[in-house]
């Protein structure tokens, strides 16, 4: 079985990917800086596992990354490491440039030099897979979907930093020949997501009986992708994708934000009704929209489906029910994640 260096593997998507890969027999080296959204509790079940090792560190630490590559000789690098929350990028864009642009550049340089040191089948089989976002494409109107040829038009500091990292990955392939792959995914949800994101935030606040904050009119549309389906897509691209190509990953599940919140409320009303009998959607409150809030995203994943045979296994209805059930059954994990630095407030309303 292969060995993969996974960066950002203690985060939400990376953590789910690591758990699945190790369960399937892949040897994983996980490099994570353990910022506020990195959580080793997610990977507690892998403690002592012979096929898993953890290194705390930054992808921007070129010497550290080079040492890991030289010692562990991975067959692939899968880069999840990123600052990823739009609201936080509005309040502090510098950290996003540092990690998502400067850090990715250092990781690419280390991977390039390592790949050049390989011989024969090892060199031919090596891959650098960069995990990115549909937000690099900007905002859609009422019609149409993002394709791999959609022009980049990022509207937030977060998406701009991810766009820059995508361009660097492309450049390293075309300039140096590094065998890269890029995936651009729609909004993920599922187990182990940091509670500042919409779905876990609403679940947490609904359970606590607090107001459920909805930006603007609540009609912003996202294409929702269950994290397990995203992980299977990444695996398909890593193993069968064409070198140098980009693949869009979507869940075929466009929903307005208000529809998502109402779905969560209905599930909680069934599973954990309020003591006063009121519906949880009575807790919904509308708050000032954030700057640069894209109106609609939608992914055309036909390239991924047609070339690699991937399809999402979860409908939105199944995925959101599974997600609500997971959070209800793992409140101890949520409490440990919220270490006091984040109080479930909406952030990113800077003028």
N, C-alpha and C positions, 0 to 999 in steps of 0.2 A: 504493500500500500504506500501511497505517496506521503511526503512530509510537506506541510504548508506553513509558511510564516504568515500569520494573521495579525494585522495591526488594528488596534481598536477593538479587540475581541472581548473586552469586558463591557462594552456598550450594548445598546438594545439589539440592533440587527446583528452586530458581530458576535454577541453572546449566544444568540439563537443559532447562528451559523456554526460556531465552535461546538456547541452541544450536539448538533446534528452530525457534524463531520466526524467527531470523535466516536459517536455511537456507531457510525458506519465504517470505522476502522482506520480513518485517516489520522496520521500523527500530526498534532498541532503544536506549534510554538506561538504563544500569544504575547504580543508586545502591546502594552497599554500604559498610558501615562496616569490612569486613574484620576482624571479630572472629576468634576462634580457628577457627570453622567456615567462614569465608569464605576462598575460595582462588582467586586469579586464574589459577592453573595450569589449572583446569577450563576456562577460556575462552581459553586461549592460542591456539587455532586462529582466533580472531576478531581477533587483533592486526592493526591496519591495515585491517580490513574497513570499507568506507564506510557500511554500515548498522548499525554498532555503535559505541557510545561508552561509556566508563566514567567514573563520578564517585565518588571515595571520600568518604563522608560518612554522617551519621546521619539517619534519618528524623525524629528529634526536633529537628533543626536547621531550624526553620521558615523562616528566611531563605534557607537554601540550597535547600530544596525549592521555595519560591516562585519563586526565581530560575530554577531548572531548568524549572519549568512555564511561566514567562513566555517564556523563550528558546526552548525546544524545542517548545512547543505540542502536547503529546501528545494522542492520541485516547482514551487510557485510562491508568489507573494500576493496576498489578498488584502487590499487596503480599504479598511472601514474607518480608519482613524480620521476624525474630523470634528470640528465644532459645528453643530448641526441645527441649533434652534434659532429660527428667524428673529424672534423677539430679542434674544440676547445679542444678536448681531447688530440690532438697532441701537442698543444701549452701549455696546462695546465692540465696534468692528475690528479693532486692532488684533484681538486674539484670533479672530477668524482668518485674517490674512496670514498671521504667523503660523498657525497650524495647517490650514487648508492649502495655502500657497507655498510658503517657505518650507514647511514641513514636508509636503508632498515632493517638492523639488529635491530635498536632501534624500528622501527615500528612493526616488527615481535614480539619483546619481549612484547611490550605493547598490541598487539592484542592477543597474547597467554594468558597473564594474564587476560585480559578482558573476553576472551572466557571461561576460566576456572571458572570465576565467574557466568556464565550463568547456567540456570537450564532447564531441560526438552526440549521442542520444540525449545526454543530460542538457546540453545547450539547445538542441532542437526542441526538447519537450518543455523547457522552462517557460512560465507565463507570469506576467504581472497584470493582475486584474484590479482595476480601480472602480470602486463603488461610488456612484454619483447620484444625482437627483434630477427630476423633471423640472425643478424650479429654474434651472439654467436657461430654459426656453422662454421664460417670461409668462405672460398671461394670454389666455385664449378668450375669444368672444363666445357667443352662444353655440357656435358650430365648430367642427373640426377637431383634430387631435394632433398631439405632438408626434412627429416621426423622427427618425435618426438624422434626417436632413433638415429639420427645422432650424432656422437661424437662432443663434443664442441672443437672448435679450433679458439678462438678469435684472431684477428690480429691487433686490435687497442686498445689503452687504454680505449676507450668508450666500445667496445664490451667485453673486459676483465672484466670491472667493472660490466657490466650487467650479464655476465656469473657467476660472483661471487654471485650476488644477487639471480640469479636463483637457485644456489646451496644452498644458505641459506634457501630459501623458501622450497625447497625439504627437507632439513634437519629438518626444524621445523615441517613438516608433519610427517616424519618418526620417529623423536626423541620424539616429544611432542604430536603428534596426531592432531596438528592444522589443521583444514579442509581447505587446500589450493588448489588453481587452478592457473595454469600459462598459459599465451598465448604468443606465439612467432610470431610476425607479420612481413610481408614484408614492403617495403617502402610505407609509407602513403603519400597522397596528398589530397588537398581540401581546403575549406575555413578556414581562421584564422591561417594559418601556418606561422611561423616566417620567414621573408624574406631572411634568410641566406641559407635555403634549396633550392635545385636545381630548382624546378618548380616555386615557388614564386620569387626567385632571377632572373630567366630568364625573367619572366613576367615584373618585375620592371625595369630591365635594358633595355629590349627591348622597353618598352614604353618611357624610357628616352633617347633612341637613343645611348646607350652606348655599348661597346663591350660585347658579351656574352661569358664568360669564360667557356671552356670545358676542364676538366682534361684529360691529356694524349691524346690518340687517339679517345676518345669519345665512345669507343665500350664496356665499362663496362656495364654489364647487371643487371637490377633490375626487380623484380616482383612488379608491382605497384598496390597499394590497396587504393581505395577511402575511405576516412576517415569515411564516413557514414556507409559503409559496415563493416569496422572494428568495429565500435561501436555496430552494430547489432550482430556481432560475439561475442563480449565480453558479451553482455547481454545474449546470448544463453548459453555461457559457465557458466556464473554466476548462471543462473537459472536451468540448466539441466546437466552441466558437472559433470563427476565423480570425487569425491574428491581425491586429490593427483595426478591428471593427468595433463599432458601438452597437449595443443592443438595449432597446427600451423595454422596461418591465412594468406592466400594469395589471391591475386586478379586475378589469372590466366591471368596475363598481363605482360609477359616478354618483355622488350624493352631495346635496347641500349640507353645510355644517349643521344647520338646524335639524335636518332629517337625521343626521347621525346622533345628535344629542337626544332627540325624541325617541330614537330606537333604544338608546342606553336606558333612558328613563323607563320605558315600557318593560324592558327586561328586569330592571331592578324592582319595579312595582310587583312583578311576578315572584321574584326570588327573595326580596327583602323589603316588603312594603313598609311605608312610614307608619309610626304608631298612631298618628292622627288620621290615617286613612287617605290623606290627600295624595294626588298623583305627583310624582317627582318632577314632572315638567312644570309644575307650579313654581319651582325654584329657579326657572330660567330668567335671566336678566340680561339686557343688552347693554354693552359697554362701547365706549369710543373705539372706532376702528383703528388698527395700527397703520402707520405710514407705509405706502407702497404695497398694500395688501392685494396680491393678485386675485383676480375675480374667478378664474376657472382654469383648472388643469385637467387634461385628459390624455391618456397614453394610447398610442397605436403600437401594440406589441406583436404585430403580424410577422415582422422579421424574425423575432425570437421563436414564435410558434411555428412558422413555416420552415425555417432552417434547422432548428434544433428539437422540434416536437414538444416544446414545453407548453403547458396550459395551467392556469391557477386551479388548484384543487378545492378551494374554499369559495363559496358564495359569500357575499357580504353578510347575509343573515346568519349563516353558520359561523363565520369568523367572528362577528361581533358578539354572538352568544357565547362562544368558547372563550373570548377575551374577558367578558364580564364575569363568567364563572371562574376564570383563573384569578382575577383580582380579588374576588370575594373569598377564594380559598387560600390566598397568599398575602393577607394583610400584614403579616409579620415582615415579609420582604419589603413592602411599601414603607412601613415604619422605619426600617433600618436605612432605606435609601434616603429618606427625608431626615437628614442629620442636623437640621437646624439652619442650613444655608439657604433653603428654599421653602417658602411658606405657602405654596399653592396660589400665589398671586399672579395675575396677568401682568407681564412685563413687556417692554418694547413700545411704549406709547410716547417716546420722545418726540418732541416737535421737530 
